[in-house]
Amino acid sequence: MLTQSQIDSYHRDGYLLASGLIPDSLSAAAETRMWDLMEMAAQDSATWSRLPDGAHEFSESRGVVIFNALQDEDLMACATPAYLAAVSQLIGESVEQHPPQTVHTQNLLQQHTEPSTPRPHIDGIPKEHMHRTFPGPYRIATLVYLSNIEPGGGGTAVWPGSHRKIRELAESDPVRYEYLFDFNKDIPSLDLGDPLIVEPRRGDVLFFQHLFGHNGTANTLRRPRFMMRYFCRCESCFTTWKKTEEWGHWTP
């Protein structure tokens, strides 16, 4: 369970990086399974640039390897009762009867580029879905990391407190910013301050709110970075935050 200080931090800053919700034994098993899915050997760096045959998508520009709707037992075990309880605490509503159903990976291969600071963005912006800015496609999003991330290894850039300024801009012109796809274009014009690059450890979970400014950073190291989100295809999740033809992001 989260402490009151953690809950207060989440509402104040718009995000929370939490440890201890996934036991080390479970995160280790999930990491091992991810190496297998990626068709790589953890102790053989010669395999780390290999693109797995079973991947559903690969973004060459970002080095992202995506597997959609994995129902692997070791990966799903990371949706622990403690994790679900933390989600419930942060949104103020029980999610015990609505656990996630599958996993969606966003694993990063090495990119041969200089480290740089990304611009902030918000989630739910693909043009083909045209999600409305309000109430938005989700209340809370979570990222589960299965790697120990070192500097330059694909940490996540966050802008603490950005959700307040971003919401203020959205509410300033509801017609112009009716859709997230259009609204996202103007977010870089806001003065959100300098980002913080969070570098989670294996088993850490990053929670963030709707309209929170964040972005991924490049993995400039040889070792791949493993991270996953959860999918669900219940009517609510599929219609609210559709991701594929059959699945939506889990949206408690």
HUSUL-V726731 format. One record per helix or strand of 3 or more residues. SS is the DSSP state (A for helix, B for strand). FROM is the first residue (numbers start at 0). TO is the last residue. If there is no record, write none. Layout:
BEGIN
<<SS FROM TO> <SS FROM TO>>
END
This chain:
BEGIN
<<A 3 12> <B 14 17> <A 23 36> <A 44 46> <B 56 58> <B 63 65> <A 72 75> <A 80 90> <B 101 104> <B 139 144> <B 155 157> <A 161 171> <A 179 186> <B 195 197> <B 204 208> <B 213 215> <B 226 231> <A 234 239>>
END
